[in-house]
Amino acid sequence: MTEQDHKTIEQAKAEGKYIRTIKSFVKREGRLTKGQQAALDQHWSTMGLEHAQGLVNFEQVFGNNNPVVLEIGFGMGASLVEMAKNAPDKNFVGIEVHLPGVGACLSSANEAGVDNLKVYEHDAVEILRDCIADQSIDTIQLFFPDPWHKTRHHKRRIVQSAFVQSLRSKLKIGGVFHMATDWENYAEHMIEVMDQEEGFINIASDINSDENAHSIFVERPEHRPLTKFEQRGHRLGHGVWDIMYKRVS
Ligand SMILES: C[S@@+](CC[C@H](N)C(=O)[O-])C[C@H]1O[C@@H](n2cnc3c(N)ncnc32)[C@H](O)[C@@H]1O
């Protein structure tokens, strides 16, 4: 039995049914390097946030009420740390399930000397549900999510209606959901899902020049760092699609 067979997980639990939720990731038990372990040991107490803490108050956590940028699935954290370093007037929150990635992120954050970044090591779906207050986020970013290439795996793609509506409730009105992918079929899927969702508009036409008034993709904004992986892709002639939707209601 899967989540889709029931209106809500709560309803199923009330009926005493076991629910197997479809995850957007497969937990890899990769080994931690010494550096990643050391970074976790030294910096988790200052940079880590726990699912068990429940609803989080960002003003308390960061000591200011700067805009909050939430990144889902930050990998090793390279672009997240660079963004945090380049925008000290914003607060950054990263969510990642892969522990070595979290360790790597803490290590680079420490090297970069950023103090406007906190991270969760947990499933983003559950963090959104249990820890993030409604209308508390200015920007949500989802860069290069696992594409789940095979058709039979498409249900694992994180961009799905229920997930998007959860993001919508966490975004402030006017807040932006920024996606990027190097997989054209996933870009098309993102547009298809987002265009059907209530409460969002694609802002490509607002951002791009008049001659591109009907475009659905935006140019990579300067604030999204070009990763090594992406640079390599460019050299090989691969495309990357940036997509931005604004919460309007
Ligand atoms: C293809 S990687 C991209 C990483 C990074 N954004 C980048 O551009 O290099 C996707 C990442 O999303 C993470 N991920 C997938 N589903 C997630 C979820 N539900 N919650 C948190 N992280 C997730 C995976 O562990 C993986 O590190």
The ligand as an SDF file (V2000), in Angstrom:
LIG
                    3D

 27 29  0  0  0  0  0  0  0  0999 V2000
   21.6310   14.8820   -7.7260 C   0  0  0  0  0  0  0  0  0  0  0  0
   22.0030   15.4400   -6.1090 S   0  0  0  0  0  0  0  0  0  0  0  0
   22.3050   17.1680   -6.3620 C   0  0  0  0  0  0  0  0  0  0  0  0
   23.0270   17.8040   -5.2220 C   0  0  0  0  0  0  0  0  0  0  0  0
   23.2730   19.3190   -5.3180 C   0  0  0  0  0  0  0  0  0  0  0  0
   22.0390   20.0870   -5.2790 N   0  0  0  0  0  0  0  0  0  0  0  0
   24.0840   19.6620   -6.5390 C   0  0  0  0  0  0  0  0  0  0  0  0
   23.5940   20.4300   -7.3740 O   0  0  0  0  0  0  0  0  0  0  0  0
   25.2090   19.1810   -6.6650 O   0  0  0  0  0  0  0  0  0  0  0  0
   20.4300   15.4180   -5.2790 C   0  0  0  0  0  0  0  0  0  0  0  0
   20.5570   15.4590   -3.7720 C   0  0  0  0  0  0  0  0  0  0  0  0
   19.2810   15.5550   -3.1810 O   0  0  0  0  0  0  0  0  0  0  0  0
   19.2710   14.7910   -1.9840 C   0  0  0  0  0  0  0  0  0  0  0  0
   17.8690   14.4830   -1.6810 N   0  0  0  0  0  0  0  0  0  0  0  0
   16.9980   13.7930   -2.4620 C   0  0  0  0  0  0  0  0  0  0  0  0
   15.7950   13.7280   -1.8760 N   0  0  0  0  0  0  0  0  0  0  0  0
   15.8880   14.4140   -0.6930 C   0  0  0  0  0  0  0  0  0  0  0  0
   14.9800   14.6760    0.3410 C   0  0  0  0  0  0  0  0  0  0  0  0
   13.7240   14.2430    0.2930 N   0  0  0  0  0  0  0  0  0  0  0  0
   15.4080   15.3800    1.4020 N   0  0  0  0  0  0  0  0  0  0  0  0
   16.6960   15.8360    1.4560 C   0  0  0  0  0  0  0  0  0  0  0  0
   17.6140   15.6100    0.5010 N   0  0  0  0  0  0  0  0  0  0  0  0
   17.2130   14.9020   -0.5720 C   0  0  0  0  0  0  0  0  0  0  0  0
   20.1290   13.5940   -2.3180 C   0  0  0  0  0  0  0  0  0  0  0  0
   20.6620   12.9720   -1.1610 O   0  0  0  0  0  0  0  0  0  0  0  0
   21.2240   14.2250   -3.1880 C   0  0  0  0  0  0  0  0  0  0  0  0
   22.3400   14.6260   -2.4310 O   0  0  0  0  0  0  0  0  0  0  0  0
  1  2  1  0
  2  3  1  0
  2 10  1  0
  3  4  1  0
  4  5  1  0
  5  6  1  0
  5  7  1  0
  7  8  2  0
  7  9  1  0
 10 11  1  0
 11 12  1  0
 11 26  1  0
 12 13  1  0
 13 14  1  0
 13 24  1  0
 14 15  1  0
 14 23  1  0
 15 16  2  0
 16 17  1  0
 17 18  1  0
 17 23  2  0
 18 19  1  0
 18 20  2  0
 20 21  1  0
 21 22  2  0
 22 23  1  0
 24 25  1  0
 24 26  1  0
 26 27  1  0
M  CHG  2   2   1   9  -1
M  END
$$$$
